[in-house]
Amino acid sequence: ETLSHFEFQSVSDQEIYYNMPAIVSGALACIQPEKCGIWASPYPRRYNNRLLNFTDEEKEAMRIAAADGEETAFNMVTAMLGNMYLSGRIELADELNFNLISEAVSLYKEIRPQIINSHPIWFGNFFHLNDQGIFYMGLESNDERCLLLSVWRIDGENSECVISLGEKYQSSRIAEIYPSLLETDAILESGKLHIKMSKDKMARFFVVQKV
């Protein structure tokens, strides 16, 4: 009903970043991707800390928590699947995290024309809040020649996964990987993406194109 009156719908104001993939996965089942507003808070604005002016100690704690860039990348990967809403204390980001944000926004601008001509695709079951493991879904172009794929690891014991993209992607290649600034251990062979995710919470984004 909201979308009969407005152009966009924010799927959630959820601030716990690793809860957003499950919300987005469900929202895309009933909202067109280009109308699906997804909040990303790529540099920590933690849900339990709403201070507008951080002390030096708080800034240092934020810096340490975000030092490896994985939280920033996770936020940005989730927001790639719809209409990106950018939030967080970006002005406090260190060089690595600022560059991760900038890289994601640049890539998003490139793929945005495709988003409006794509439909969501799930390669496995829907996943839910508090589920643990490696999860994935994507946006497939309506001509079925390109796939935007988000992959998340949210805790769980397994750090490796094989994602079967189906017969239509037997002859395909990875055209883009985000983030390029962080290590990604992934190989696409015969329509199957073999990926290793070494950290408990991390995410990667792939642009897969048919050859």
C-alpha angles and dihedrals in degrees: 000000000000091000091055087067105029138044098229140032122204105222095208145335088225109150099188095094098205090058093060099078092063091047093048092046090057096040093055089060089071107018126068109247095239090054095044107102111206120189118219120188096186098175115048118282092155119207092234094051117060098161113138093205115046123206119233089256092053092048090052092050089051091048093053093047092052098037097110093049094230096118090051092048091048091054093049095046091056093049092052091079098068142359105333117228111190121210140144133087094303092159089066095053120123120230097273095048094043089053091049090053092046093048092050094049091049092050091045091055089054095051097038093093088055094050092065089054097047140086128211119259129193119202095189138012125312112267129217142215111287093020113136129212140055115321133181145177136158152190116254121203113245090243087055093232100112135040129197105204129190119194123188133184112204108182116289129128099267118085096177132066140172115213115198109210093189135247094297089068097047089114105041142116139211105254097178137013123194125236101031089175093066128058116266122191104199137127128187113210127167094340095313123111113210109198136175119200110188100183128070094239118029140123140199134195125212134190106207120191132186114246 
